[in-house]
Amino acid sequence: MTISSIPTKGRTLDYAASVYDVLEPLCLFSKQAEYDDTLIRAIAPQPSDAILDLGCGTGLLCHKISQLLDPDKGGYIVGIDAAGRMIAAAREKRGAPHCRFEAMAAENLHFPDASFDAVISSLFYHHVPLDLKQQSLQEAFRVLKPGGRLMIADMHKPTTFFGLLISHASRWVLMQPQIGENIRGVLPGLIEAAGFMPPKIVAEYFGYIAVFSTTKPA
Ligand SMILES: C[S@@+](CC[C@H](N)C(=O)[O-])C[C@H]1O[C@@H](n2cnc3c(N)ncnc32)[C@H](O)[C@@H]1O
């Protein structure tokens, strides 16, 4: 199945789609299951929830969350990614009527206002420059219902020497200024500027990934 990628200034991972499921556990130091469980606890899916995953990759987190949703009560999750090959892989491996995947840019969501109970995102925000970080957070705010939950897990200010080493090496070896923005700690300010309640850090991983949780005011 060929799915066109969506033009974006974000760093898309079409080239990695076929090997992403093998590479990601290595990047998460074999702690993927624990990491995913932490994110799922942070978003606390309810059976009837409509949930959106920004930058879903091959859809592993969507699949795990979909198992907690009840389609008979209207529960579903949709993962979006600008990389067409990621979406093709996600649909092939994990697609289901209540676990859908769409090629879309997080900064330009094709969903109506107030259509989701929760928006989640894992390791997406360090792939996009500051203006797209802002736009996608504004879009997340728009598509969330009042009182809706936002959970973002991503690179943030390093808290350990190991975290400092890994995050600065990623920034300079990959030559990604957008990683530099995360390391400087821009995410909480941007989340609040988009209209959300001040985010709380509910978990930290490896000294450089923070899990932020907040809500859209009711
Ligand atoms: C490191 S992967 C994270 C995938 C998945 N969320 C996970 O935790 O494994 C980042 C994803 O963001 C996607 N991406 C980059 N820019 C994007 C954009 N503007 N809109 C949507 N997705 C984008 C990439 O194609 C890639 O699949």
The ligand as an SDF file (V2000), in Angstrom:
LIG
                    3D

 27 29  0  0  0  0  0  0  0  0999 V2000
   10.6430    9.4360   16.7530 C   0  0  0  0  0  0  0  0  0  0  0  0
    9.1580    9.1750   15.8320 S   0  0  0  0  0  0  0  0  0  0  0  0
    8.0190    8.8110   17.1500 C   0  0  0  0  0  0  0  0  0  0  0  0
    7.0500    7.7380   16.7610 C   0  0  0  0  0  0  0  0  0  0  0  0
    6.1460    7.2130   17.8800 C   0  0  0  0  0  0  0  0  0  0  0  0
    5.3380    8.2610   18.4370 N   0  0  0  0  0  0  0  0  0  0  0  0
    6.9570    6.5630   18.9540 C   0  0  0  0  0  0  0  0  0  0  0  0
    6.9410    7.0190   20.1160 O   0  0  0  0  0  0  0  0  0  0  0  0
    7.6190    5.5700   18.6380 O   0  0  0  0  0  0  0  0  0  0  0  0
    8.6390   10.8080   15.3310 C   0  0  0  0  0  0  0  0  0  0  0  0
    7.5620   10.7590   14.2660 C   0  0  0  0  0  0  0  0  0  0  0  0
    7.1190   12.0870   13.9550 O   0  0  0  0  0  0  0  0  0  0  0  0
    6.8100   12.1200   12.5690 C   0  0  0  0  0  0  0  0  0  0  0  0
    6.7160   13.5240   12.1180 N   0  0  0  0  0  0  0  0  0  0  0  0
    7.7030   14.4020   11.8650 C   0  0  0  0  0  0  0  0  0  0  0  0
    7.1890   15.6060   11.5450 N   0  0  0  0  0  0  0  0  0  0  0  0
    5.8350   15.4810   11.5990 C   0  0  0  0  0  0  0  0  0  0  0  0
    4.7460   16.3930   11.4280 C   0  0  0  0  0  0  0  0  0  0  0  0
    4.9510   17.6600   11.1090 N   0  0  0  0  0  0  0  0  0  0  0  0
    3.4940   15.9380   11.6140 N   0  0  0  0  0  0  0  0  0  0  0  0
    3.2600   14.6280   11.9480 C   0  0  0  0  0  0  0  0  0  0  0  0
    4.2500   13.7290   12.1330 N   0  0  0  0  0  0  0  0  0  0  0  0
    5.5260   14.1490   11.9660 C   0  0  0  0  0  0  0  0  0  0  0  0
    7.9110   11.3030   11.9310 C   0  0  0  0  0  0  0  0  0  0  0  0
    7.5870   10.8460   10.6310 O   0  0  0  0  0  0  0  0  0  0  0  0
    8.0610   10.1560   12.9390 C   0  0  0  0  0  0  0  0  0  0  0  0
    7.2700    9.0510   12.6140 O   0  0  0  0  0  0  0  0  0  0  0  0
  1  2  1  0
  2  3  1  0
  2 10  1  0
  3  4  1  0
  4  5  1  0
  5  6  1  0
  5  7  1  0
  7  8  2  0
  7  9  1  0
 10 11  1  0
 11 12  1  0
 11 26  1  0
 12 13  1  0
 13 14  1  0
 13 24  1  0
 14 15  1  0
 14 23  1  0
 15 16  2  0
 16 17  1  0
 17 18  1  0
 17 23  2  0
 18 19  1  0
 18 20  2  0
 20 21  1  0
 21 22  2  0
 22 23  1  0
 24 25  1  0
 24 26  1  0
 26 27  1  0
M  CHG  2   2   1   9  -1
M  END
$$$$
